[in-house]
Amino acid sequence: MLHRTHDPLPARRMAWAVFCGLLGLLVLPPGLSGSASAGPDETPTITAADLPGPIDDPFTAAERERLRARVRPLTVVVRRSGALPPGMWAPGGAQTESHGLWHSAGRVVTASAAVDGWPGSRRDRIEVELSDGRRFEAAVGVTEAALGLAVLDVPRLPAPPETPDAGGPDAMVSMGRPLYAADATGLLHRLVVQRRGVGQHAYYWRLLGRVAPGTPLFDPTGRAVTLAGRDTDDGGATLALPAKALRALLERDDWIR
């Protein structure tokens, strides 16, 4: 007669597996444990929920109007028409709109992305429109692609009502800082610096809020700190140039002054 004897080996194996599983939960790296906390190498970021209060809360109505009155005249529309990518055709060409900073008589600073490849054809024209509706023919005078900026030569453009206080410190473009911009209708927008760009956009700062490329971005005192460099793919943010880019351009004395 055969007698069935108890083999302790499977029980031991099961106990060992349970022990290893518990040990793994204790030593698992934070990035793999399901925790929402960021690892030490991840780029810090903020979300809309982290913004310091409502979108328009830093000012009283009177203070906000004073900032708008300073920002709006210095923000111009840069309209480019007749330019199309190589190999494409459309009746009358194409038209794009961006913005720029009215810096001085005959000079507007904008994002180099707004005038990339100019002139693309004999019909490729650039026009600057002021907040009061006056329009002036313009041409690209200087392109600093490494900085992401360009200077437009606008021969008939007079001096602005006041010389913009431009080129703020780098600290004015840092995570959580608010920046202000005016659109073509005169509406004042508040954007907040979210984080540094990543990958191919590492040169830029990502801002929550959307404005056109070349739009001047001002601090709460009305100083032009930097410009919007380009759009983002997701459509909900703006890539702004670092403050040092605008400072470096304004320090040139061969064209901007």
C-alpha positions as CSV (number, residue, x, y, z in Angstrom):
1,M,0.0,0.0,0.0
2,L,1.3,3.4,-1.0
3,H,1.3,6.1,1.6
4,R,1.0,9.8,0.5
5,T,3.6,11.8,2.4
6,H,3.6,15.7,2.7
7,D,6.3,17.5,0.7
8,P,7.2,20.8,2.4
9,L,9.1,22.2,-0.7
10,P,6.0,23.9,-2.5
11,A,5.0,25.6,0.8
12,R,8.5,26.9,1.3
13,R,8.6,28.3,-2.3
14,M,5.3,30.1,-1.8
15,A,6.5,31.7,1.5
16,W,9.7,32.9,-0.2
17,A,7.8,34.4,-3.1
18,V,5.5,36.3,-0.7
19,F,8.6,37.6,1.2
20,C,10.3,38.9,-1.9
21,G,7.1,40.6,-3.1
22,L,6.8,42.5,0.2
23,L,10.5,43.4,0.1
24,G,10.1,44.8,-3.4
25,L,7.3,47.1,-2.3
26,L,9.6,48.5,0.4
27,V,12.6,49.3,-1.8
28,L,10.8,50.1,-5.2
29,P,12.1,53.4,-6.6
30,P,9.7,56.4,-6.2
31,G,9.2,56.7,-10.0
32,L,7.8,53.1,-10.2
33,S,5.9,52.8,-7.0
34,G,2.8,54.6,-8.2
35,S,3.5,57.7,-6.2
36,A,2.7,61.0,-7.8
37,S,5.8,62.7,-6.5
38,A,8.4,63.7,-9.1
39,G,11.9,62.1,-9.1
40,P,14.9,64.3,-8.6
41,D,15.7,64.5,-12.3
42,E,12.2,65.5,-13.5
43,T,11.5,69.1,-14.7
44,P,9.5,71.0,-12.1
45,T,6.2,72.3,-13.4
46,I,3.0,74.0,-12.2
47,T,-0.6,73.5,-13.4
48,A,-3.5,75.9,-13.7
49,A,-4.5,74.8,-10.2
50,D,-1.2,76.2,-8.8
51,L,-1.7,79.7,-10.2
52,P,-1.6,82.5,-7.6
53,G,-5.3,83.4,-7.6
54,P,-7.7,84.4,-10.4
55,I,-6.3,85.3,-13.8
56,D,-6.8,89.1,-13.3
57,D,-6.5,89.5,-9.5
58,P,-3.2,91.3,-9.0
59,F,-4.6,94.8,-9.8
60,T,-7.5,97.0,-9.1
61,A,-9.5,98.1,-12.1
62,A,-7.6,101.4,-12.2
63,E,-4.2,99.8,-11.9
64,R,-5.1,97.3,-14.6
65,E,-6.2,100.0,-17.0
66,R,-2.9,101.9,-16.4
67,L,-0.9,98.8,-17.3
68,R,-3.1,98.2,-20.4
69,A,-2.7,101.9,-21.5
70,R,1.1,101.5,-21.3
71,V,1.4,98.0,-22.9
72,R,-1.1,98.4,-25.8
73,P,0.5,101.2,-27.7
74,L,3.9,99.5,-27.6
75,T,2.4,96.3,-29.0
76,V,2.1,96.3,-32.8
77,V,0.7,93.9,-35.4
78,V,3.2,92.5,-37.8
79,R,1.3,91.4,-40.9
80,R,3.1,89.3,-43.6
81,S,1.4,88.6,-46.9
82,G,2.3,86.9,-50.2
83,A,4.6,84.3,-48.6
84,L,4.1,80.6,-49.1
85,P,6.3,77.5,-48.4
86,P,8.2,76.2,-51.4
87,G,6.1,74.2,-53.7
88,M,2.7,75.6,-52.5
89,W,0.4,78.0,-54.3
90,A,-2.7,80.0,-53.4
91,P,-4.5,82.9,-55.1
92,G,-2.8,86.1,-53.8
93,G,-0.4,84.1,-51.6
94,A,-0.9,83.7,-47.9
95,Q,-1.2,86.1,-44.9
96,T,0.0,85.6,-41.4
97,E,-0.2,87.9,-38.3
98,S,2.2,88.1,-35.4
99,H,3.2,90.9,-33.1
100,G,6.2,93.0,-32.2
101,L,7.6,95.6,-29.8
102,W,7.6,99.2,-31.0
103,H,11.1,100.0,-29.8
104,S,12.1,103.3,-31.4
105,A,11.6,105.4,-34.5
106,G,11.9,103.1,-37.5
107,R,12.4,100.0,-35.4
108,V,10.2,97.1,-34.3
109,V,11.5,94.0,-32.5
110,T,9.7,90.7,-33.2
111,A,10.3,87.0,-33.1
112,S,12.5,85.6,-35.9
113,A,10.0,82.8,-36.5
114,A,7.5,85.5,-37.7
115,V,9.7,86.6,-40.5
116,D,11.6,83.3,-41.2
117,G,12.7,83.0,-44.8
118,W,11.8,86.6,-45.8
119,P,11.6,87.5,-48.6
120,G,10.2,84.2,-49.9
121,S,9.1,85.8,-53.2
122,R,8.6,89.2,-54.9
123,R,5.2,89.4,-53.3
124,D,6.4,88.7,-49.8
125,R,5.5,91.9,-47.9
126,I,5.6,93.0,-44.3
127,E,3.4,95.6,-42.8
128,V,3.3,97.0,-39.3
129,E,0.1,98.3,-37.8
130,L,-0.1,100.5,-34.7
131,S,-2.8,100.4,-32.1
132,D,-4.4,103.5,-33.6
133,G,-4.7,101.8,-37.0
134,R,-1.8,103.5,-38.9
135,R,0.1,101.1,-41.2
136,F,3.7,101.2,-42.4
137,E,5.6,99.2,-44.9
138,A,8.5,97.3,-43.2
139,A,11.5,95.1,-44.1
140,V,13.6,92.7,-42.1
141,G,16.7,94.6,-41.0
142,V,18.5,92.1,-38.7
143,T,17.7,88.5,-37.9
144,E,19.3,86.9,-34.9
145,A,18.2,83.3,-35.2
146,A,20.3,82.2,-32.3
147,L,18.4,84.6,-30.1
148,G,15.1,83.9,-31.7
149,L,14.6,87.7,-32.5
150,A,14.5,90.0,-35.5
151,V,14.5,93.7,-36.0
152,L,12.2,95.3,-38.6
153,D,13.2,98.4,-40.5
154,V,10.2,100.6,-40.7
155,P,11.4,103.9,-42.4
156,R,8.3,106.0,-41.9
157,L,7.5,104.8,-38.3
158,P,7.8,107.6,-35.8
159,A,9.1,107.3,-32.3
160,P,6.7,105.6,-29.8
161,P,4.8,107.7,-27.3
162,E,7.3,106.7,-24.7
163,T,10.5,104.7,-25.0
164,P,9.8,101.2,-23.7
165,D,11.7,100.1,-20.6
166,A,12.9,96.8,-22.1
167,G,15.3,94.0,-21.2
168,G,14.4,93.0,-17.7
169,P,16.5,90.5,-15.5
170,D,16.4,86.8,-16.0
171,A,14.5,86.3,-12.8
172,M,11.4,88.0,-14.3
173,V,11.0,84.9,-16.5
174,S,11.0,82.1,-14.0
175,M,8.5,79.5,-12.8
176,G,5.4,81.0,-11.4
177,R,6.0,84.6,-12.5
178,P,3.1,86.4,-14.2
179,L,3.7,88.3,-17.4
180,Y,1.2,90.5,-19.3
181,A,0.5,91.1,-23.0
182,A,-2.0,93.0,-25.1
183,D,-3.7,91.6,-28.2
184,A,-4.8,93.4,-31.3
185,T,-8.1,94.3,-29.8
186,G,-6.4,95.9,-26.8
187,L,-7.4,93.2,-24.3
188,L,-4.9,92.6,-21.6
189,H,-3.8,89.0,-21.0
190,R,-2.1,87.5,-18.0
191,L,0.2,84.6,-18.6
192,V,2.1,82.6,-16.0
193,V,5.5,80.9,-16.5
194,Q,5.0,77.2,-16.1
195,R,8.4,75.6,-16.7
196,R,11.4,75.4,-18.9
197,G,10.8,74.0,-22.4
198,V,12.0,70.4,-23.0
199,G,13.7,68.7,-26.0
200,Q,13.9,70.9,-29.0
201,H,12.2,73.7,-27.1
202,A,14.7,73.7,-24.2
203,Y,15.8,77.3,-25.1
204,Y,12.3,78.6,-24.3
205,W,10.1,79.0,-21.3
206,R,6.6,77.5,-21.5
207,L,3.8,79.9,-20.4
208,L,0.2,79.1,-19.6
209,G,-1.9,81.1,-21.9
210,R,-1.8,81.8,-25.7
211,V,-0.5,84.9,-27.5
212,A,0.9,85.3,-31.1
213,P,4.6,84.9,-31.8
214,G,6.5,88.2,-31.3
215,T,4.0,89.5,-28.7
216,P,5.9,91.6,-26.1
217,L,5.6,90.3,-22.5
218,F,5.6,92.8,-19.7
219,D,6.1,92.6,-16.0
220,P,3.6,94.2,-13.6
221,T,5.4,97.5,-13.8
222,G,5.0,97.7,-17.6
223,R,8.6,96.8,-18.4
224,A,9.0,94.7,-21.6
225,V,10.8,91.6,-20.3
226,T,10.8,89.3,-23.3
227,L,8.8,88.2,-26.4
228,A,6.7,85.2,-27.3
229,G,8.9,83.1,-29.5
230,R,6.5,80.6,-31.1
231,D,3.4,78.6,-30.6
232,T,3.2,75.2,-28.9
233,D,1.7,72.1,-30.6
234,D,-1.0,71.6,-28.0
235,G,-2.5,75.1,-28.5
236,G,-2.8,75.9,-24.8
237,A,0.5,77.6,-24.1
238,T,3.1,79.9,-25.4
239,L,6.9,79.4,-25.7
240,A,8.6,82.6,-24.6
241,L,12.2,83.6,-25.2
242,P,14.5,84.0,-22.2
243,A,15.0,87.5,-20.9
244,K,18.7,87.5,-21.8
245,A,17.8,87.2,-25.5
246,L,16.1,90.6,-25.6
247,R,18.8,92.2,-23.5
248,A,21.5,90.8,-25.8
249,L,19.7,92.3,-28.8
250,L,19.1,95.7,-27.2
251,E,22.8,95.9,-26.3
252,R,23.7,96.0,-30.0
253,D,24.4,99.5,-31.3
254,D,24.7,98.8,-35.0
255,W,21.0,98.6,-35.8
256,I,18.5,98.8,-32.9
257,R,19.5,102.3,-31.8
